[in-house]
């Protein structure tokens, strides 16, 4: 009997999962939740996908290149194009989940693709789950016979502990986005913006502090609009006097004993109010601020449906620096947006020289199916020219930080 039990236990412990994460902090956070769920079901994580019983590919669809990497993943598991080709490595018992934004883009009210497109391109995937469906993994593993009904039920729907990477605990404060910047897939892939309530967030942080965490990163697609209704958030402007719930939340987190550093991402200029600027001087708030400006030219910003001008951005930065002189900045930039001419591009270059960003994610524009820019704006900057602008801006950026 003892031998039987030992065998059963070692059999359970032998189950392994492999997880590959593409994209931003929101995906990293979701992967931590899925890892925590699988750990709680006595799976162990492996770096070798070939030996895994469960493979999870957590996808990003922000750029075509990100999606292509996922389709390329199929080459590891089998031929992604020819359905009839026998998958040469995927073992009979291996279960492959594709999760994240690519699947979110093919499901729900705001979908950009038909799920059939995904299924045709990834015939090696057994299950395709949008970000808001990832909690179903235990239920599916029960159905597949990989875990017992009892274990799966204990973790269903979403009570599994997350496997966080020390030393920073990622905390989701909101999901989705309603801003619809014309180039962006997030409002489609992650759906409507929904804020978690304050009590739940503070409870989670207090719990993490009791487990020894000292640093938190608050995550949302646009954290500034946390807790606001749609009408109010669209009326906010950079540097305006409105009191916003996110600033209040930061103050509440700041009061928690044991927390030493608080960071947040993503923040946009258009709803960065004076109230929020004031919180930056609190001693535990990170002195690095990531704020996506996207372009240095007002016409391009308008075409991108960004609700700030460069004058407002500069004024905001000036106020922030006055409040927190030792702050450093990071940003996201797109070059070669539809209609961007040389003069408009040089406005971005000038902004870089003025800002001296410490961190810059500079991307070449690529049209994303179903977005407003893809449907309504001509992708008229030749790729060669986009690459030249990318290199030029990279060189300018490097020269400003050296
Ligand atoms: S604010 Fe704009 S760029 Fe950021 S996630 Fe929302 S739509 Fe995308």
Boltz pocket constraint, residues with backbone or C-beta under 6 A from the ligand:
constraints:
  - pocket:
      binder: B
      contacts: [[A, 177], [A, 178], [A, 179], [A, 180], [A, 181], [A, 184], [A, 185], [A, 186], [A, 187], [A, 221], [A, 222], [A, 268]]
      max_distance: 6.0
